[in-house]
Amino acid sequence: MESGKRSIGRSLKFRLILIFSCLGFLAAVGASLWSYYSVKNETLNFIDEELSQIAATVINYNMLIPKRWEGPRQAHRRMFFRRHHSMGRNSEIIIEEQNINEGRMRPRPRSQDLPSLGDLATRRFDIVIAPLYGQARNNIFLPSGIEDGFYTVLISDNRTRVFVATKPDGERFVVARPLDVVNDISAKALNTSFYEFLALLLIYIPIVIISVNLTFKAVKALALKLDKRKENDLSPIVTEHKGYIPSELDSFIGAIDRLFDKVEESMAVQQRFIADAAHEMRTPLTALSLQAESLADEDLPQKAQDKLKALRQSIEREKDLMNALLSLTRMQNNKEQAVYAPCDIESLFIALIEELSPLAEEKDIDFGVDGPMAFTAFSSLPDLKCVLNNFTVNAIKYTPEGGRVDLTCKEEGDFLFLEVKDTGPGISKEYLERVFTPFFRVGGDGSKIPGTGLGLAIAKAAATRAGAQVKLINQKEGGLCAQIKVKKYSK
C-alpha cells in the first residue's frame, strides 16, 4: 500500500493532473470573486445613478421637501381611524384627504414629524427623501458643512448609500437607500458564478486527464518498443522522429542512445577479448590433447594411467569451455538477421535423438519422444536446434542413471511449446532465472556434475535469435521441464 502511494506521488502524470486541476479550481474561484465584485460595483453604480436621478428630479421640478413623513408607498388618499370615546357616541371614521394639486396635506391634530435618515431603519422603506438635518431629537448621521455628493453611512448597523444635494433656493436635502440589496444581488451572483464554474470544472478535469494520458501515450509506446527488443539490440531508440515523441524527451533519448553506444563498444571489446583468448587457448589445448593421446599408447603403470586419465578429462573440459565461449561470442556478435523458415518438428526431434542417444545410453536413460510430432514451427532452424540441443544435453547430464528424458510438443493458439522433460533433481525456485547467466552454476564450482556454466546462456541467446522464449519449470511429479515457446507456421 505504501509503495503504491509512493508510486502515485512520483507519477508525473498525477502531478500534472493535480496541478492543472488546482489551477482550474483557483481560476473558478477567482472568476467567481471577480463576478461578485463586478456585480457589486455595477449594482452600486446603478444605485448611485438612481439616487442622482431622484435628486435631479427634485431640483429640476422644485419639489417641496415634505414637512412631515411622506413614504413613497403611501396612497394619495389616506384614511386615519380615530376613536372618540364619549358618552352615548360610537367610534367615528374621519378621512383626511391630501390635496394633490396644492402639494400639501391638511394638518393633523398631533405634532408633525419631519422625515430623516433614521426612518430607513424604523419604517423600513426602500428610498427616503428628507431634509439634510431634521428635528433636534433625530440622530445626526452626516457632519455639518458636508459637501454635495455620495456618501456611505452606517444606520442601525446597516450600510446606507446617501446622496446630498442642494436646491436652487439653498435648501439642502438627502436621497438615501439601504445597501442590503447590493449584498443580496452580489451574493446571488457569487453563488451562480461559482456553481457554473464548478460545473465547468467537472468537465475540465476529465479533459485534463485525457489530455495528459494522450501526451504520455507516446512515452508508453516507446517503453513497450524497448521491452520488445532483443537483449543484444543496442541500436538507437528513435531513428526517425515522426512527431509522436515529445521534443522534451529528445535530450533524454539522446543520452540513452549514447549510453547504448558505450555499452555496445564495451561489450564488443569484451567479446573480442573472450574470442581471442579462446582461440589462443585452443592451440596449446590441442597440443596437450595430442600428447596425452600419445602417452595413452605407451605401456604405463596403473598409477600413471589413472593420472593420465584425469589429465585427459581436464583437457576435454577446457576444450568444451573454449568451444562454449566461442559459440557464445559468435551468437552475441552475430548481427545478421536470422532467416526464418518453416521448421519440421518431427525431423528436428529425430535428428536430436540420433545425435544424443549414445550419451543417454551411457547412463541407461530412457530417451525418446512422448506424444505427436507432426507440427511445423516458423523460426531459424539452426538456432532452434541449438536451443533444443543444449536443453537436452543438460537434461541427460543431470538425470540420474535409469532415469527418463522426453521430448514433447503441444499446440496452443498461434504458438508451439517444445518441452524437454527429465526426472532429475530440478532447480530451486530462486535459481530458475539465474541459471541463464553466463558461468552461473547451481552449487558453484563445487558441483559434482562437470560443466562450463555456459550451456543455458548459449540456449537463451540462440532462442532470442530464433524468435522464441525459453522457460524452466519444476514439475510437480519431480524433475525439470525446459520449455521453448515458438511461433507456429501457418500457410
C-alpha positions as CSV (number, residue, x, y, z in Angstrom):
1,M,0.0,0.0,0.0
2,E,2.8,2.4,0.9
3,S,4.7,1.6,-2.2
4,G,1.5,2.3,-4.2
5,K,1.3,5.7,-2.6
6,R,4.9,6.4,-3.3
7,S,4.4,5.4,-6.9
8,I,1.4,7.8,-7.3
9,G,3.4,10.6,-5.6
10,R,6.3,10.0,-8.0
11,S,4.0,9.9,-11.1
12,L,4.5,12.8,-13.4
13,K,1.0,12.3,-14.9
14,F,-0.5,12.5,-11.4
15,R,1.4,15.7,-10.7
16,L,0.3,17.3,-14.0
17,I,-3.3,16.4,-13.4
18,L,-3.2,17.7,-9.9
19,I,-1.5,21.0,-10.9
20,F,-4.0,21.6,-13.8
21,S,-6.9,20.7,-11.6
22,C,-5.8,23.1,-8.8
23,L,-5.2,25.8,-11.4
24,G,-8.7,25.2,-12.8
25,F,-10.2,25.4,-9.3
26,L,-8.3,28.5,-8.5
27,A,-9.4,30.0,-11.8
28,A,-13.1,29.1,-10.9
29,V,-12.8,30.7,-7.5
30,G,-11.1,33.8,-9.0
31,A,-13.7,34.2,-11.7
32,S,-16.5,33.8,-9.1
33,L,-14.9,36.5,-6.9
34,W,-14.4,38.7,-10.0
35,S,-18.1,38.2,-10.9
36,Y,-19.1,39.0,-7.3
37,Y,-17.2,42.3,-7.2
38,S,-18.2,43.2,-10.7
39,V,-21.9,42.8,-9.9
40,K,-21.4,44.6,-6.7
41,N,-19.8,47.6,-8.3
42,E,-22.4,47.6,-11.1
43,T,-25.3,47.5,-8.6
44,L,-23.6,50.2,-6.5
45,N,-23.3,52.4,-9.7
46,F,-26.9,51.7,-10.5
47,I,-28.0,52.8,-7.0
48,D,-25.8,56.0,-7.3
49,E,-27.4,56.7,-10.7
50,E,-30.9,56.1,-9.3
51,L,-30.3,58.4,-6.3
52,S,-28.8,61.2,-8.5
53,Q,-31.8,61.0,-10.9
54,I,-34.2,61.3,-8.0
55,A,-32.3,64.3,-6.7
56,A,-32.2,65.8,-10.1
57,T,-36.0,65.4,-10.4
58,V,-36.4,67.2,-7.0
59,I,-34.2,70.0,-8.1
60,N,-35.5,70.4,-11.7
61,Y,-39.2,70.5,-10.7
62,N,-38.5,72.4,-7.5
63,M,-40.4,69.8,-5.5
64,L,-41.2,70.6,-1.9
65,I,-39.4,68.6,0.7
66,P,-42.2,67.3,3.0
67,K,-42.7,68.9,6.4
68,R,-43.7,65.6,7.7
69,W,-43.1,62.0,6.7
70,E,-44.5,61.0,3.3
71,G,-43.4,57.5,2.4
72,P,-43.1,56.6,-1.3
73,R,-45.6,53.8,-0.9
74,Q,-48.3,55.9,0.7
75,A,-51.6,56.3,-1.2
76,H,-52.8,59.7,-2.3
77,R,-55.8,59.2,-0.1
78,R,-55.1,58.3,3.5
79,M,-57.5,57.0,5.9
80,F,-56.9,57.6,9.6
81,F,-59.0,56.0,12.1
82,R,-59.8,57.8,15.4
83,R,-61.8,56.5,18.1
84,H,-63.6,59.2,20.2
85,H,-64.7,57.7,23.3
86,S,-67.5,59.8,24.7
87,M,-70.8,59.0,26.3
88,G,-73.5,57.9,24.1
89,R,-71.4,58.0,20.8
90,N,-69.9,55.3,18.7
91,S,-66.4,55.4,17.2
92,E,-66.4,57.5,14.0
93,I,-64.1,57.4,11.0
94,I,-62.6,60.7,9.9
95,I,-61.0,60.8,6.4
96,E,-58.1,63.1,6.0
97,E,-57.6,63.8,2.3
98,Q,-54.5,65.0,0.6
99,N,-54.9,67.9,-1.7
100,I,-52.6,66.8,-4.5
101,N,-53.0,69.9,-6.5
102,E,-51.9,72.1,-3.6
103,G,-49.0,69.7,-2.9
104,R,-49.8,69.7,0.8
105,M,-52.0,67.9,3.3
106,R,-54.4,69.1,5.8
107,P,-52.7,69.3,9.1
108,R,-53.1,66.7,11.8
109,P,-54.1,67.5,15.2
110,R,-50.9,65.8,16.5
111,S,-47.4,67.2,16.2
112,Q,-45.6,66.9,12.9
113,D,-42.7,64.6,12.3
114,L,-40.0,65.6,9.8
115,P,-38.6,62.7,7.7
116,S,-35.0,61.7,8.4
117,L,-32.4,59.1,7.5
118,G,-33.3,57.1,10.6
119,D,-36.7,56.3,9.0
120,L,-34.9,53.8,6.8
121,A,-34.4,51.6,9.8
122,T,-37.6,52.4,11.7
123,R,-40.1,52.5,8.8
124,R,-38.2,50.0,6.5
125,F,-38.7,52.0,3.3
126,D,-36.6,51.5,0.2
127,I,-35.8,55.1,-0.5
128,V,-36.0,58.2,1.7
129,I,-36.1,61.9,0.6
130,A,-35.5,64.1,3.6
131,P,-34.0,67.4,4.8
132,L,-30.3,67.3,5.5
133,Y,-31.0,67.9,9.1
134,G,-34.3,67.1,10.7
135,Q,-35.7,67.7,14.2
136,A,-33.4,68.2,17.2
137,R,-34.3,64.8,18.6
138,N,-33.2,63.0,15.4
139,N,-29.8,61.3,15.1
140,I,-27.2,63.1,13.1
141,F,-25.6,60.9,10.5
142,L,-23.8,63.5,8.4
143,P,-21.5,66.2,9.8
144,S,-22.3,69.9,9.3
145,G,-20.9,71.6,6.3
146,I,-20.7,68.4,4.3
147,E,-20.4,68.9,0.6
148,D,-22.8,67.6,-2.0
149,G,-22.1,64.1,-3.3
150,F,-22.3,60.4,-2.5
151,Y,-21.6,59.0,0.9
152,T,-21.9,55.7,2.7
153,V,-23.1,55.8,6.3
154,L,-24.0,53.2,8.9
155,I,-27.6,53.4,10.2
156,S,-28.6,50.9,12.8
157,D,-25.7,48.6,11.7
158,N,-26.9,48.8,8.1
159,R,-24.8,50.3,5.3
160,T,-26.7,53.1,3.5
161,R,-25.9,55.0,0.4
162,V,-26.7,58.7,0.7
163,F,-26.7,61.5,-1.9
164,V,-26.5,65.0,-0.6
165,A,-27.9,67.7,-2.9
166,T,-28.9,71.4,-2.7
167,K,-31.9,73.1,-4.3
168,P,-31.7,76.4,-6.1
169,D,-33.2,78.2,-3.1
170,G,-30.4,76.8,-0.9
171,E,-32.5,74.1,0.8
172,R,-30.3,71.0,1.3
173,F,-31.7,67.5,1.3
174,V,-30.7,63.9,1.0
175,V,-31.8,60.9,-1.0
176,A,-30.9,57.6,0.7
177,R,-31.2,53.9,0.1
178,P,-30.0,50.9,2.1
179,L,-27.3,48.8,0.5
180,D,-28.6,45.4,1.6
181,V,-30.0,44.9,-1.9
182,V,-26.4,45.2,-3.1
183,N,-25.3,42.4,-0.9
184,D,-28.2,40.2,-1.9
185,I,-27.6,40.7,-5.6
186,S,-23.9,40.2,-5.2
187,A,-24.3,37.0,-3.1
188,K,-26.7,35.6,-5.7
189,A,-24.2,36.4,-8.5
190,L,-21.4,34.8,-6.5
191,N,-23.3,31.6,-5.9
192,T,-24.5,31.4,-9.5
193,S,-21.0,32.0,-10.9
194,F,-19.4,29.5,-8.5
195,Y,-21.8,26.7,-9.4
196,E,-21.4,27.5,-13.1
197,F,-17.6,27.3,-12.9
198,L,-17.8,24.2,-10.7
199,A,-19.9,22.5,-13.5
200,L,-17.2,23.6,-16.0
201,L,-14.5,22.3,-13.7
202,L,-16.2,18.8,-13.6
203,I,-15.9,18.9,-17.4
204,Y,-12.4,20.4,-17.4
205,I,-10.8,17.8,-15.1
206,P,-11.7,14.7,-17.3
207,I,-10.4,16.7,-20.3
208,V,-7.1,17.3,-18.4
209,I,-6.8,13.6,-17.5
210,I,-7.5,12.5,-21.1
211,S,-5.0,15.1,-22.5
212,V,-2.2,14.1,-20.1
213,N,-2.8,10.4,-20.8
214,L,-2.7,11.1,-24.6
215,T,0.5,13.1,-24.1
216,F,2.2,10.2,-22.3
217,K,0.8,7.6,-24.6
218,A,3.8,8.1,-26.9
219,V,6.2,7.6,-23.9
220,K,4.4,4.3,-23.0
221,A,4.6,3.2,-26.7
222,L,8.3,3.9,-26.6
223,A,8.7,1.9,-23.4
224,L,6.9,-1.1,-25.0
225,K,9.1,-0.8,-28.0
226,L,12.2,-1.1,-25.8
227,D,10.7,-4.0,-23.9
228,K,10.3,-6.0,-27.1
229,R,13.9,-5.5,-28.2
230,K,16.3,-8.4,-28.2
231,E,18.9,-8.3,-25.5
232,N,21.7,-7.6,-28.0
233,D,19.9,-4.9,-29.8
234,L,21.6,-1.6,-28.9
235,S,20.5,0.4,-31.9
236,P,19.2,4.0,-31.4
237,I,15.8,4.2,-29.8
238,V,14.2,6.5,-32.3
239,T,15.8,6.6,-35.8
240,E,13.3,9.0,-37.3
241,H,11.1,11.5,-35.4
242,K,7.6,11.1,-36.7
243,G,6.0,13.6,-34.4
244,Y,4.8,11.1,-31.8
245,I,7.7,11.6,-29.4
246,P,7.6,14.9,-27.4
247,S,10.6,17.2,-28.1
248,E,11.2,17.5,-24.4
249,L,12.4,13.9,-24.4
250,D,15.0,14.4,-27.2
251,S,17.9,15.1,-24.8
252,F,16.8,12.1,-22.6
253,I,16.6,9.8,-25.6
254,G,19.9,11.1,-26.9
255,A,21.6,10.4,-23.6
256,I,20.2,6.8,-23.7
257,D,21.4,6.3,-27.2
258,R,24.9,7.5,-26.3
259,L,24.8,5.1,-23.3
260,F,23.9,2.3,-25.7
261,D,26.8,3.1,-27.9
262,K,29.2,3.0,-24.9
263,V,27.7,-0.3,-23.7
264,E,27.9,-1.8,-27.2
265,E,31.5,-0.7,-27.6
266,S,32.4,-2.2,-24.2
267,M,30.6,-5.4,-24.9
268,A,32.4,-5.7,-28.3
269,V,35.8,-5.2,-26.6
270,Q,34.9,-7.9,-24.0
271,Q,33.6,-10.3,-26.6
272,R,36.7,-9.8,-28.8
273,F,38.9,-10.5,-25.8
274,I,37.0,-13.7,-25.0
275,A,37.1,-14.9,-28.6
276,D,40.8,-14.1,-28.9
277,A,41.6,-15.8,-25.6
278,A,39.6,-18.9,-26.6
279,H,41.4,-19.1,-29.9
280,E,44.7,-18.7,-28.2
281,M,43.9,-21.4,-25.6
282,R,42.7,-23.9,-28.2
283,T,46.2,-24.3,-29.7
284,P,48.0,-25.4,-26.5
285,L,45.0,-27.4,-25.5
286,T,45.1,-29.2,-28.8
287,A,48.8,-29.9,-28.4
288,L,48.3,-31.2,-24.8
289,S,45.4,-33.4,-26.1
290,L,47.7,-34.9,-28.8
291,Q,50.5,-35.5,-26.2
292,A,48.0,-37.2,-23.8
293,E,46.7,-39.4,-26.6
294,S,50.3,-40.4,-27.5
295,L,51.0,-41.2,-23.8
296,A,47.9,-43.3,-23.6
297,D,49.5,-45.7,-26.3
298,E,52.5,-46.2,-24.0
299,D,52.8,-49.0,-21.5
300,L,52.4,-47.0,-18.3
301,P,52.0,-48.2,-14.7
302,Q,48.4,-48.2,-13.4
303,K,49.0,-45.2,-11.2
304,A,50.4,-43.2,-14.2
305,Q,47.4,-44.3,-16.3
306,D,45.0,-43.1,-13.7
307,K,46.7,-39.7,-13.6
308,L,46.7,-39.6,-17.4
309,K,43.0,-40.3,-17.5
310,A,42.3,-37.4,-15.1
311,L,44.6,-35.2,-17.2
312,R,42.7,-36.1,-20.4
313,Q,39.3,-35.4,-18.7
314,S,40.6,-31.9,-17.6
315,I,41.8,-31.2,-21.1
316,E,38.4,-32.2,-22.5
317,R,36.6,-29.9,-20.0
318,E,38.8,-27.0,-21.0
319,K,38.2,-27.7,-24.7
320,D,34.5,-27.8,-24.0
321,L,34.8,-24.4,-22.2
322,M,36.7,-22.9,-25.1
323,N,34.2,-24.2,-27.6
324,A,31.3,-22.9,-25.5
325,L,33.0,-19.5,-25.2
326,L,33.5,-19.3,-28.9
327,S,29.8,-20.4,-29.5
328,L,28.5,-17.7,-27.1
329,T,30.6,-14.9,-28.6
330,R,29.6,-15.9,-32.1
331,M,26.0,-15.9,-31.0
332,Q,26.3,-12.5,-29.4
333,N,28.4,-10.9,-32.1
334,N,26.2,-12.2,-35.0
335,K,24.3,-9.1,-36.0
336,E,22.9,-10.6,-39.2
337,Q,19.2,-11.1,-39.1
338,A,18.2,-14.7,-38.6
339,V,16.4,-16.3,-41.5
340,Y,13.0,-17.6,-40.5
341,A,11.5,-20.5,-42.4
342,P,9.2,-23.5,-41.8
343,C,10.9,-26.0,-39.3
344,D,9.6,-29.5,-39.2
345,I,9.5,-30.6,-35.6
346,E,9.4,-34.3,-36.3
347,S,12.7,-34.1,-38.3
348,L,14.2,-31.9,-35.6
349,F,13.4,-34.4,-32.8
350,I,14.6,-37.4,-34.8
351,A,17.9,-35.7,-35.6
352,L,18.3,-34.8,-31.9
353,I,17.6,-38.4,-30.8
354,E,20.1,-39.8,-33.2
355,E,22.8,-37.4,-32.1
356,L,22.3,-37.7,-28.4
357,S,21.2,-41.3,-27.9
358,P,24.8,-42.5,-27.2
359,L,25.1,-40.0,-24.4
360,A,21.8,-41.2,-22.9
361,E,22.7,-44.9,-23.3
362,E,25.9,-44.4,-21.2
363,K,23.6,-43.7,-18.2
364,D,20.8,-46.1,-19.2
365,I,18.4,-43.2,-19.6
366,D,15.1,-43.8,-21.4
367,F,15.3,-41.0,-24.1
368,G,12.6,-40.5,-26.7
369,V,9.6,-38.6,-27.9
370,D,6.3,-38.5,-26.0
371,G,3.2,-37.5,-28.0
372,P,2.6,-36.3,-31.5
373,M,5.4,-34.6,-33.6
374,A,3.5,-33.5,-36.7
375,F,4.0,-29.8,-36.2
376,T,5.8,-27.0,-38.1
377,A,7.3,-24.0,-36.4
378,F,8.3,-20.7,-38.1
379,S,11.8,-19.9,-36.9
380,S,15.5,-20.1,-37.6
381,L,16.3,-23.8,-37.8
382,P,20.0,-23.7,-36.7
383,D,19.2,-21.5,-33.7
384,L,16.1,-23.6,-32.7
385,K,18.2,-26.8,-32.9
386,C,20.9,-25.2,-30.8
387,V,18.4,-24.4,-28.0
388,L,16.9,-27.9,-28.1
389,N,20.4,-29.5,-28.1
390,N,21.6,-27.5,-25.1
391,F,18.4,-28.2,-23.1
392,T,18.6,-32.0,-24.0
393,V,22.3,-32.3,-23.1
394,N,21.6,-30.6,-19.8
395,A,18.6,-32.9,-19.1
396,I,20.7,-36.0,-19.8
397,K,23.6,-34.7,-17.8
398,Y,21.6,-34.0,-14.6
399,T,19.2,-37.0,-14.9
400,P,20.4,-39.9,-12.7
401,E,21.1,-43.3,-14.2
402,G,18.0,-45.3,-15.1
403,G,16.0,-42.0,-15.4
404,R,13.9,-40.7,-18.3
405,V,14.2,-37.7,-20.7
406,D,11.2,-37.0,-23.0
407,L,10.8,-34.6,-25.9
408,T,7.2,-33.3,-26.3
409,C,5.4,-30.7,-28.5
410,K,2.0,-29.2,-28.0
411,E,0.0,-26.6,-29.8
412,E,-1.7,-23.6,-28.2
413,G,-3.2,-21.0,-30.4
414,D,-0.6,-19.5,-32.7
415,F,2.3,-21.0,-30.8
416,L,4.1,-24.3,-30.3
417,F,5.5,-25.3,-27.0
418,L,8.6,-27.6,-27.3
419,E,9.5,-29.2,-24.0
420,V,12.4,-31.3,-22.7
421,K,11.3,-33.2,-19.5
422,D,13.6,-35.1,-17.2
423,T,13.4,-36.9,-13.9
424,G,16.4,-35.2,-12.4
425,P,16.6,-33.2,-9.2
426,G,15.2,-30.0,-10.7
427,I,16.3,-26.4,-9.8
428,S,15.5,-24.3,-6.7
429,K,12.9,-21.7,-7.5
430,E,15.2,-18.8,-6.8
431,Y,17.7,-20.1,-9.4
432,L,15.3,-20.7,-12.3
433,E,16.1,-17.3,-13.9
434,R,19.8,-17.0,-12.8
435,V,20.9,-20.2,-14.5
436,F,20.7,-18.4,-17.8
437,T,23.5,-16.1,-16.6
438,P,26.9,-17.0,-18.2
439,F,29.2,-19.0,-15.8
440,F,26.5,-19.4,-13.2
441,R,26.1,-22.9,-11.9
442,V,23.8,-24.2,-9.1
443,G,26.2,-25.3,-6.4
444,G,29.1,-23.2,-7.8
445,D,32.4,-24.8,-8.6
446,G,31.7,-27.5,-6.0
447,S,29.1,-29.1,-8.2
448,K,29.7,-32.8,-8.7
449,I,28.5,-32.7,-12.3
450,P,31.1,-31.2,-14.6
451,G,30.0,-28.3,-16.8
452,T,31.0,-24.8,-18.1
453,G,28.1,-22.8,-16.9
454,L,27.6,-21.5,-20.5
455,G,25.1,-24.1,-21.9
456,L,21.9,-22.3,-20.8
457,A,23.3,-18.9,-21.6
458,I,24.0,-20.1,-25.2
459,A,20.5,-21.6,-25.3
460,K,18.9,-18.3,-24.4
461,A,21.0,-16.3,-26.9
462,A,20.0,-18.8,-29.6
463,A,16.4,-18.6,-28.6
464,T,16.4,-14.8,-28.9
465,R,17.8,-15.2,-32.5
466,A,15.2,-17.8,-33.2
467,G,12.3,-15.5,-32.1
468,A,11.5,-17.9,-29.2
469,Q,11.1,-17.7,-25.5
470,V,12.6,-20.1,-23.0
471,K,11.4,-21.0,-19.5
472,L,12.4,-23.6,-16.9
473,I,9.6,-25.2,-14.8
474,N,9.9,-27.6,-11.9
475,Q,7.4,-30.4,-12.4
476,K,5.0,-31.5,-9.6
477,E,6.0,-35.1,-10.0
478,G,9.7,-34.2,-9.9
479,G,12.3,-33.3,-12.4
480,L,12.6,-30.2,-14.7
481,C,10.8,-29.1,-17.8
482,A,12.7,-26.8,-20.2
483,Q,10.1,-25.1,-22.3
484,I,10.5,-23.3,-25.7
485,K,7.7,-21.1,-27.0
486,V,8.0,-20.6,-30.7
487,K,5.6,-19.3,-33.4
488,K,3.6,-21.9,-35.3
489,Y,3.9,-21.9,-39.1
490,S,0.7,-21.1,-40.9
491,K,0.3,-21.2,-44.6
